[in-house]
Amino acid sequence: MEHPGKILERILVERGISKRELAIRIGEYPQLLGDITLGKRKMNPSLSIRIGRELGIEEDCLMIAQTQFDLAQERAKLDIVEQIKEKER
């Protein structure tokens, strides 16, 4: 599963828009968008809506991607815990 920041990065590259330019357009700090595209920070609902409106994409698509990413991460953690428990039996 891909972090929504990677999806955002691809969209920006395809459209020739810099993270700084998008940040200014949506009234956000460029560092925040940089951290999101690096996978260091999570997408949030407000940001997903503002980015969606500015870029003309579905307002919830990046938030849905974040939720799917989070679920995949949690599943992986739980699978590891279950594997450890199985080995201990």
C-alpha positions in Angstrom: 0.0 0.0 0.0 1.3 3.4 -1.0 1.5 6.4 1.3 -0.8 9.3 0.1 2.2 11.6 0.0 3.7 9.5 -2.8 0.4 9.8 -4.7 0.4 13.5 -4.2 4.0 13.8 -5.3 3.2 11.9 -8.6 0.2 14.3 -9.2 2.4 17.3 -8.7 5.1 16.1 -10.9 2.6 15.2 -13.7 1.2 18.7 -13.5 4.5 20.5 -13.1 3.5 22.0 -9.8 6.0 22.4 -7.0 5.1 21.5 -3.4 5.9 25.1 -2.4 3.5 26.4 -5.1 0.7 24.1 -3.9 1.4 25.0 -0.3 1.1 28.7 -1.0 -2.1 28.1 -3.0 -3.8 26.3 -0.1 -2.4 28.4 2.7 -0.1 25.7 4.2 3.5 25.5 5.2 5.7 24.1 2.4 7.5 21.9 5.0 4.2 20.2 5.8 3.7 19.1 2.2 7.3 18.1 2.0 7.0 15.9 5.1 3.8 14.4 3.7 5.3 13.6 0.3 8.3 11.9 2.2 5.8 9.8 4.2 6.9 11.5 7.5 3.5 12.9 8.2 -0.1 11.8 7.7 -2.7 13.3 5.5 -5.6 14.9 7.4 -9.2 15.6 6.3 -8.8 19.3 6.0 -5.6 19.0 3.9 -7.2 16.4 1.7 -10.1 18.6 1.0 -8.0 21.7 0.3 -5.6 19.8 -2.0 -8.5 18.2 -3.8 -10.2 21.5 -4.4 -7.1 23.1 -5.6 -6.0 20.3 -7.9 -9.5 19.4 -9.1 -9.4 15.9 -7.8 -11.8 14.1 -5.5 -11.6 15.8 -2.1 -11.5 12.6 -0.2 -9.1 10.6 -2.4 -5.9 11.4 -0.4 -7.7 10.8 2.9 -9.0 7.4 1.7 -5.4 6.6 0.6 -4.2 7.5 4.1 -6.8 5.3 5.8 -6.0 2.4 3.5 -2.3 2.9 4.2 -2.9 3.0 8.0 -5.0 -0.2 7.8 -2.3 -2.0 5.8 0.3 -0.9 8.4 -1.8 -2.1 11.3 -2.5 -5.4 9.5 1.2 -6.0 9.1 1.9 -5.3 12.7 -0.9 -7.6 13.8 0.4 -10.3 11.5 3.8 -10.1 13.1 2.4 -10.3 16.6 0.3 -13.4 15.5 3.4 -15.0 14.0 5.4 -14.5 17.3 2.5 -15.9 19.3 2.4 -19.0 17.0 6.1 -19.6 17.5 5.8 -19.3 21.3 3.2 -22.1 21.4 
